[in-house]
Amino acid sequence: MLQDIREAIKIDKKHRENIFDRRHIKEAVQLSTLRLNEPSEEELKNELDFVERQFSIGDRMYKFAKEIYNDTELWWLIAWFNNKPTDTHWKIGETVYIPVPQDKALVIATRER
């Protein structure tokens, strides 16, 4: 999913000569940095809703994504909406807001500026 909205950048030996020589490779592909947008007040009010879950021991964003979106790869959408980039940013008992509908949240997060 993320690879669909990020540009693939080829890195060749001249950029990372020492690493490439040690690993016996000639080039690698790296994805560009994904720049996500904050939802506007209007979008939050009119276009998005959310499902609430309490963060508890053993919870992970990919598990919430599987439960709500049926796709573990959309964990980053929950991270974006809550402004918590990794599972370690959560404290036990905090409320996790999961944006729905998924397609609207994806459009808002990845739209052109």
N, C-alpha and C positions, 0 to 999 in steps of 0.2 A: 504494500500500500504506500508506504513512505517513498519508495523508489519511484513511484509513478508521479510524484509531485516535486521531486528533487532532481537536479541536474547531475548526471554522471560526469566526473572529471577524470581523465586519464593522467596518471602520474608516471613519468618514465624515469629511466635510470639516471638521467642527468640531474634530476631534482633530489634524489635520495640515493646517491651512488653507494655509500657505505652499506646501508641497509639492504639494498638490492643485491649487492655482491655477496653478502653473507648468506642471503636466502636463495641465491641463484635464480632470481626472477628478473625479467626485463621491464615489466610495467605492472601497474596496479590501477584499480578503479576506485575512486573515492566519491562519495555523494556530497554535494554542496550542502552548506548549512541551511537548515530549514528555518525560515523566518515566519513565525506565526503572528496572527493579528489578535488584538484584544476585541472581544465583542462590544459593540456600542450599547448604550442604555436602551435604545429602541429595539435592537436585536434581542437583548435579554428579556425585554418586556413582551415583544410581539412574536418572535420567531423561535425562541428556545424555551424549553422547559427542562426540568432536571429530576432525576431520581436520587433520593438520599439513602446513603448507607453509613453505618457507624464503622469506623476503622477499628479492627480488633486484631489480636494476635493471630498471625498466619495469613492475614489479608495481603493481597497484592493487587496493583492496578490491573494487571493482565487478567486476574481472576474476575474482577468486576466487569472488565471489557467482555470476557467470555459470557458472563451471566446476562448482561444487558444487550450487548451488540452481537453476541455469538461469534466473536472474532477477537482472539487474544492480541493480535497485532495493533488493535486500536487503543491500547493502554495509554498511549501518548495523548489521546484526545481528552482523557480524564485528567492527566497530568497538566495539560494546557489549561483546561477550564478551571482547575483549582490552584494554578500557579505553584505546583509542587512537582518538580521535575523527576523525582525518584521516590520509591516507596519509603526510603529512610527519612524523608521529610515529614512523614505523618506521625502523629502521636496517637497512642491508643485512646479511643473514645471520641476522636475528632469526626466531624461529619464530612463525608465524601459526597460531592455533588457531581452526578454523572449526567452530562448534557444529552438531551433527546429532543427531537429526532436526530439520529446519527448523521443523516445526509445533510441536514441544515448546519449542524455543528462543524462538519468537515468543510463545507463551503465557506463558512465564516472564518474558520481558523486559517485556511489556505488561500483566501482570496487575494487578488492582486491589490496592491496599495495604490 
